[in-house]
Amino acid sequence: MKTLTDNDFQNATSLVTSWKRPLLVTHTKPDGDAVGSVLAVRELLQQIGASPLAVLFGKIPNRYSPFASFDSIASWNEGVSTGDIDHCDGVIVLDTCSYGQLEPIAKWLRESDRPTLAIDHHKTRDELATHYCIDESAAANCLILYEWARVAGWKITEAIARALFCGIAMDTGWFRHSNTDSRVFDAVSGIVSHGVSPSVVYEGLYHQDSQARIRLLGKAVATLELHCGGRLATMHLMWDSFKSVNALMSDAEDVVNESLRIASVIVSVLFVEQQDGTVRVNLRSKPPTVTRGVDIDVAQIAQALGGGGHARAAGVRFDTTVQDARDRVLGRLMKLMPQG
């Protein structure tokens, strides 16, 4: 597992400082780390005279109120199209290296001859860039960006620090996930010194839920099933569940983590039926340090089924029914779960 060096960051700096109109993109259904990455890089590049075009392939979930003070990010097909990105002289792909997560421009990206820099911390990836800053050991993409900004000597404003803090906080589950290490706290210490208030950010991220989200959570928990002696937990949400409580698809974020609160559970899986009939599957697992040595790498499961992610958090999408998705995912997981 390679850790990025100062030389890696310096090469990336030389590359992007030659661009005047870079395109910034991240994965569909952007989470806190993805949005924080786009906002931070946009602000950093503007400081050095570039005019980046930042584009999202999905709405920013309402829960991310700490991002509200930033200038809005353009949405694909809502004012931005292929004609706009054709004018960009470089591409920075953030928090993903998967064509499947960049579907709106995947064809354009494959055919483009523009230099492309991918900055990511995920285990699974496609060969989609000409240059890479990949660090699987990083807890968050925003952690990589903070380290890059320091090496590059770029000024970190309070706004940039807040975007980076949100990304790191969300991808570590507010510093409770197993990816939270001394490197995270070293970075956060530096980030907070730029004027970020953790208590204010926490209120903005975790105490802004709509009643629809809470009701949706209740519907998911009502479907809870335990398998393999209580070690494997599953929940599901049908599209009708969203409609019945007037919830958004983004309201399902983090719901998969709820069943991990059960002491016996090692792996949690959430099946979510989308409006278009496809099924999104989220997988989470506890680290072996708290499971008596049982180590279930959910990224391997997801990758084998066409998805990807991290060892403790991964996902995959199926063009099938929830029942078929359950059969396929559980069929693989049950073979890995400890017996007895």
Number of C-alpha atoms within 10 A of each C-alpha: 8 9 12 17 12 13 10 16 21 13 14 19 16 11 15 21 13 12 19 17 19 26 23 23 25 29 23 17 17 21 22 25 26 29 28 30 31 27 23 24 23 21 21 20 19 13 13 13 12 18 17 23 20 22 20 24 21 16 16 21 17 17 19 20 16 20 22 11 8 12 9 12 16 16 16 17 12 8 8 15 14 12 8 11 20 13 12 18 18 23 25 23 23 26 27 27 25 21 18 17 17 19 14 18 18 15 11 13 17 12 9 13 11 15 16 22 21 23 25 26 25 25 20 19 18 10 12 17 18 12 17 20 22 24 20 18 17 21 25 29 26 34 25 26 22 25 16 21 17 14 16 16 10 14 14 20 16 16 19 23 24 25 29 33 27 28 26 30 27 22 23 19 15 16 16 11 16 15 18 19 15 9 14 18 13 10 18 20 13 15 23 15 11 15 13 23 14 16 9 10 19 16 13 19 21 13 11 13 14 14 12 17 21 16 17 25 19 12 19 24 17 12 12 16 13 15 13 14 13 14 20 22 24 21 22 25 23 17 16 12 17 23 14 12 15 14 19 16 18 17 20 18 16 14 21 25 18 16 25 19 10 12 11 15 20 25 27 27 28 28 26 26 24 18 13 8 15 16 27 20 23 23 26 26 25 22 20 13 10 12 16 8 9 16 20 22 22 26 25 18 23 25 18 13 17 13 21 24 25 22 21 19 22 25 23 22 21 18 13 13 15 22 11 13 22 18 12 13 19 17 11 14 18 14 9 14 18 13 9 5
